[in-house]
Amino acid sequence: MPYRRLPNTDQARVRALKAAVEKGEMYNVSDLAITLKTLFEARNFLHRFEAAQIYYTQCYNNQSRASRKHQMNVKTARLYISHFIQVLNLAVLRDEIKVMHKELYGLPASNTVPDLLSEASLVEWGKKIIEGEQLRTTQGGIPIYNPTIARVKVHYDIFLESYERQKNYQALTNRSLDELASMRGRADELILDIWNQVEAKYQDITPNDTRLEKCRDYGLIYYYRSSEKVKEEKEISC
């Protein structure tokens, strides 16, 4: 015998609920396989669940589109910040800048470049080198060129703006996903109740294929075990 299985994706849940709700618009009350109370609850919930799913999809798509541009800003900012620190280290090696001045940037005395892989580290080190260079030059230090701190700041500010915007997109996406996830339990309860009522309505109908077809009409999904599939194929071939 085939077995049924509840939907495991939001799209499948929507399809299952829609199949039952659509029957309420097609059949008379006496012909329905589910109660009016269940139909009313399913219809109201479907509107809210589908709206939540659409909103989450919109949030996710907005985040994805913005992410592509943001990653370019990240790459550019990382390049300029890293390059500036490397030039600063070379200036120290040439005794053009004193080692002690690296403290103004929060950099160690060793001629290394800090880890800039994460976006948080870019936020941190971009701010440090911009403030450090401005402080050093106000004390009479010669500005670093190629790249200048002004050029670094332009790309850092662009990155920082898109970084904050991306965090907002992520927050919206996460909240919309949490809202959608909180509704899945109720969706499964409604679908299970609908399917139980439908199967009870048609339990005495024969042959079995006709009963299953009537149930499928309300959105029920049945699966055959592998052994049953083989047997069915053999019967058809005979």
C-alpha positions as MATLAB code, in Angstrom:
seq = 'MPYRRLPNTDQARVRALKAAVEKGEMYNVSDLAITLKTLFEARNFLHRFEAAQIYYTQCYNNQSRASRKHQMNVKTARLYISHFIQVLNLAVLRDEIKVMHKELYGLPASNTVPDLLSEASLVEWGKKIIEGEQLRTTQGGIPIYNPTIARVKVHYDIFLESYERQKNYQALTNRSLDELASMRGRADELILDIWNQVEAKYQDITPNDTRLEKCRDYGLIYYYRSSEKVKEEKEISC';
ca = [
       0.000    0.000    0.000;
       1.259    3.516   -0.783;
       1.904    5.775    2.176;
       1.362    9.496    2.540;
       3.938   12.003    3.687;
       3.403   15.567    4.840;
       5.024   18.323    2.766;
       8.553   19.226    3.858;
       8.970   22.539    2.005;
       7.029   25.792    2.260;
       6.065   25.668   -1.418;
       4.664   22.163   -0.924;
       2.731   23.295    2.149;
       1.174   26.133    0.160;
       0.216   23.743   -2.649;
      -1.379   21.311   -0.196;
      -3.435   24.018    1.491;
      -4.429   25.574   -1.832;
      -5.670   22.213   -3.139;
      -8.049   21.883   -0.196;
      -9.165   25.529   -0.210;
      -9.913   25.412   -3.935;
     -12.306   22.511   -3.345;
     -14.320   24.767   -1.047;
     -14.826   27.133   -3.958;
     -15.826   24.339   -6.358;
     -18.045   22.015   -4.314;
     -21.251   22.390   -2.357;
     -21.050   22.003    1.417;
     -22.612   18.555    1.249;
     -19.983   17.363   -1.233;
     -16.945   18.620    0.693;
     -14.670   16.067    2.316;
     -13.684   18.531    5.060;
     -15.717   20.585    7.525;
     -16.541   24.249    6.959;
     -14.615   25.110   10.123;
     -11.477   23.452    8.751;
     -11.980   25.089    5.362;
     -12.367   28.529    6.977;
      -9.232   28.062    9.097;
      -7.227   26.772    6.141;
      -8.289   29.668    3.893;
      -7.404   32.338    6.478;
      -4.105   30.708    7.373;
      -3.153   30.213    3.730;
      -3.387   33.955    3.049;
      -1.053   34.745    5.952;
       1.362   31.879    5.262;
       1.641   32.646    1.569;
       2.192   36.350    2.317;
       4.945   35.446    4.791;
       6.590   33.197    2.216;
       6.462   35.904   -0.478;
       7.900   38.486    1.921;
      10.776   36.185    2.896;
      11.544   35.508   -0.777;
      11.594   39.243   -1.497;
      13.922   39.909    1.458;
      16.234   37.096    0.413;
      16.355   38.277   -3.202;
      17.074   41.860   -2.133;
      19.900   40.626    0.068;
      21.316   38.466   -2.725;
      21.267   41.286   -5.274;
      22.906   43.714   -2.855;
      25.461   41.084   -1.833;
      26.952   40.857   -5.327;
      27.736   44.582   -5.396;
      28.803   44.535   -1.758;
      31.406   41.848   -2.409;
      33.025   44.088   -5.007;
      33.192   46.876   -2.421;
      34.728   44.451    0.077;
      37.364   43.359   -2.425;
      38.310   46.943   -3.300;
      38.454   48.102    0.329;
      40.589   45.105    1.301;
      42.993   45.851   -1.566;
      43.462   49.509   -0.601;
      43.753   48.899    3.150;
      46.240   46.079    2.633;
      48.249   48.086    0.119;
      48.398   51.119    2.420;
      49.711   49.014    5.311;
      52.317   47.399    3.066;
      53.507   50.822    1.870;
      53.642   52.008    5.488;
      55.773   48.980    6.429;
      58.147   49.697    3.539;
      58.449   53.308    4.653;
      59.441   52.076    8.113;
      62.050   49.740    6.593;
      63.496   52.699    4.679;
      63.572   54.778    7.910;
      61.192   57.295    6.357;
      58.749   56.669    9.205;
      59.757   55.760   12.735;
      58.711   52.369   14.078;
      57.135   54.027   17.123;
      54.677   55.832   14.828;
      53.069   52.510   13.923;
      51.456   52.619   17.356;
      49.284   55.461   16.036;
      47.722   52.953   13.629;
      47.424   50.195   16.206;
      49.908   48.157   14.166;
      52.598   45.916   15.667;
      56.290   46.793   15.287;
      56.802   43.798   13.009;
      56.328   44.488    9.310;
      53.259   42.348    8.838;
      49.771   42.939    7.492;
      46.939   42.049    9.896;
      44.326   39.486    8.947;
      41.824   41.257    6.676;
      39.747   38.249    5.614;
      36.609   39.105    7.586;
      34.469   42.155    6.953;
      34.613   42.993   10.661;
      38.407   43.176   10.447;
      38.136   45.518    7.454;
      35.865   47.801    9.470;
      38.328   47.763   12.366;
      41.586   48.246   10.455;
      40.198   50.722    7.961;
      39.161   52.977   10.837;
      42.538   52.522   12.581;
      44.750   53.396    9.620;
      42.625   56.389    8.587;
      42.724   57.817   12.100;
      46.408   56.899   12.501;
      47.502   58.562    9.263;
      45.547   61.706   10.058;
      47.072   61.848   13.540;
      50.618   61.275   12.263;
      50.391   63.920    9.539;
      48.928   66.507   11.953;
      52.074   65.965   14.025;
      54.206   66.930   11.028;
      54.680   63.531    9.406;
      54.970   63.263    5.630;
      51.782   61.735    4.104;
      51.954   58.321    2.502;
      51.291   58.278   -1.232;
      50.199   55.541   -3.600;
      47.712   55.085   -2.163;
      46.946   58.284   -0.305;
      44.816   58.010    2.811;
      42.171   60.103    1.031;
      41.886   57.422   -1.677;
      41.752   54.695    0.940;
      39.030   56.573    2.822;
      36.872   56.907   -0.303;
      36.806   53.136   -0.843;
      36.541   52.437    2.886;
      33.477   54.691    3.201;
      31.841   53.014    0.193;
      32.513   49.620    1.754;
      31.281   50.742    5.172;
      28.014   52.047    3.718;
      27.329   48.823    1.844;
      28.424   46.814    4.913;
      25.778   48.495    7.079;
      23.189   48.168    4.330;
      23.968   44.480    3.942;
      23.577   43.933    7.689;
      20.134   45.525    7.493;
      19.180   43.262    4.590;
      20.387   40.240    6.552;
      18.405   41.303    9.615;
      15.218   41.655    7.534;
      15.803   38.287    5.898;
      16.406   36.588    9.237;
      13.305   38.119   10.806;
      11.122   37.164    7.850;
      12.520   33.626    7.955;
      11.839   33.360   11.693;
       8.259   34.509   11.112;
       7.812   31.974    8.327;
       9.362   29.187   10.402;
       7.039   29.954   13.326;
       4.041   29.265   11.058;
       5.157   25.887    9.743;
       3.920   23.955   12.750;
       0.394   25.310   12.318;
       0.549   24.641    8.571;
       1.425   20.992    9.215;
      -1.386   20.686   11.789;
      -3.952   21.998    9.301;
      -2.695   19.806    6.480;
      -2.723   16.720    8.705;
      -6.274   17.490    9.851;
      -7.428   18.013    6.254;
      -5.807   14.806    5.052;
      -7.287   12.787    7.918;
     -10.775   14.104    7.160;
     -10.401   13.401    3.440;
      -9.211    9.841    3.957;
     -12.030    9.209    6.432;
     -14.555   10.542    3.888;
     -13.384    8.238    1.109;
     -12.261    5.204    3.124;
     -15.039    2.950    1.835;
     -14.609    3.783   -1.852;
     -13.369    0.999   -4.110;
     -11.298    0.197   -6.033;
      -8.266    1.528   -4.182;
      -6.994    3.533   -7.163;
     -10.261    5.475   -7.282;
     -10.047    6.206   -3.550;
      -6.465    7.425   -3.882;
      -7.375    9.634   -6.830;
     -10.172   11.324   -4.873;
      -7.790   11.921   -1.984;
      -5.095   13.301   -4.286;
      -7.668   15.747   -5.584;
      -7.528   17.401   -2.138;
      -3.768   17.644   -2.245;
      -2.803   14.397   -0.528;
       0.530   13.030   -1.709;
       1.185    9.306   -1.746;
       4.474    7.486   -2.191;
       5.074    3.923   -3.253;
       7.800    1.844   -1.659;
      10.444    0.548   -4.042;
       9.100   -3.018   -3.811;
       5.606   -1.798   -4.670;
       6.933    0.073   -7.692;
       8.595   -3.058   -9.027;
       5.417   -5.076   -8.539;
       3.316   -2.419  -10.265;
       5.673   -2.292  -13.247;
       5.512   -6.074  -13.618;
       1.728   -6.023  -13.561;
       1.636   -3.347  -16.239;
       4.090   -5.241  -18.458;
       1.971   -8.385  -18.183;
];
